[in-house]
Amino acid sequence: MKIPALLDPLVNAPRWLKALLGVIVLGGLGAICYVFVIAPIETRVAALRSQRAAQQQELTRLRAMAAELIRVRREAAEVERRLEIAKAKLPTEREMPVLYRTLSDAAVQAGLAVALFQPQPSRTRDFYNEIPISVIAEGGYHDVGDFVGRVATLPRAATIGEMKLTGGKSEASRPSPPPRAADAAGPRGAAGGPAGGEASKTLRRPVRAEITLLTFVYRPVGSPPAPKPATPTANPEPAKP
């Protein structure tokens, strides 16, 4: 095969010149390969690395959210369990008359003479309604304490909100229980000792008890929210004369 005359100078060129031309050609080919092949691949690899780092951060965040979700679900289950216990203690609207009768009977069974037993308007709370009950009764200190103990042991939620004790009427009309042996002996063993007699008279002295009982009714899911407390407004200053 005959070499074209155009390439004669290149063929007949010195060896060092041929080597230089070869290096230039290989460098050009390398540059072309880098620009059109290697550079796009490196760009793609850098983008994939950045995407991987972002996904790793997202994975870490999602794992933390999953752990938090597990904790929240456990707390929600515990709150739900406590709510069920509270619901079991909170009477429904249908059970309120029975609860009123139970509280009134507890006062009578404790030995109190009930003069007033009146439920008040309910007050809306977060998930229950609070119903105050005004009770006015007369009896001894032990009778009042017995009534408070009976209220505390009721299966339904009821508590003492406020209690005021004042001196009641004369005890002449109320039969007094016979004195116990310990009271009759007195502090030094003398029958009818003065200290024991005074203490017995004090405990038997009738009192007037003004009590505010608090009971609670469960509000079902979907009930209107509790009203927000009214914002107090500043009183306007009176006009100067």
Residue, then its C-alpha position, 0 to 999 in steps of 0.5 A: m500500500k502506497i503512502p500518500a505524499l502528504l504524509d511523507p514529511l511525517v514518515n521521514a521525520p526524525r524519531w523524536l518528532k514522531a514521539l512528540l507528535g504521538v504524545i500530543v495525539l495521545g494527550g488529545l485523545g485523553a482530554i477528549c475521553y476525560v471531557f466526554v466520558i470521565a467527567p460526566i461519570e465523576t459528576r454523576v458519582a458526586a451527585l450520587r454521593s450527595q444523594r446518598a448522604a442526604q438519604q442517610q440523614e433522612l434515614t437517621r431522622l426517620r429512625a429517630m421519629a420511629a423511636e419517638l413514635i413507639r414511645v408516644r404509642r406506649e404513652a398513649a396506651e398508658v393514658e388510654r388505660r388510665l382514662e378507662i380506669a377514670k371512666a370506670k370511676l366517673p358516673t354517667e348522667r343516668e347514674m347521677p340520681v343514684l349517686y346523689r341518693t348514695l351520698s345522702d344515705a352516707a350522711v344519714q348513716a354517719g349520724l348526721a341530720v341533713a338539712l340541705f342536699q342540693p346539686q349545683p350547676s355543673r362546670t365543664r372541664d377537659f373530659y369531664n363535668e364537675i358538679p358541686i353539691s351543697v350539703i348542710a348537716e348537723g351532728g357530732y365531730h365523729d359523725v362528720g369524720d365518719f361521713v368524710g370517710r364514707v365519701a372517700t370509699l365510694p366506688r364512684a369519684a366524689t370528694i370534699g371540696e370545701m367544709k366549714l364547721t360551726g357550733g350547732k344547736s344545743e345537744a339537749s334534744r340529742p341522746s348522748p352515747p354511754p361513756r366508754a370505760a377509758d373515758a370514765a376512768g379519767p387520765r389517772g384511773a379515777a371514775g369520771g375524771p375531769a379531763g376525760g369528761e371534758a374531752s367527751k363533752t367536746l367530742r359530743r358537742p353538735v356542730r353545723a357542717e357546711i360541705t361542698l361535695l364534688t362529683f364528676v361526670y365523664r364527657p364522651v368523645g366529641s363533646p363541645p370543648a371546655p369554654k376558655p376562661a374570660t380575659p379580665t378587662a381593666n376597670p376604667e378609671p373614674a372621671k375626675p370631677 
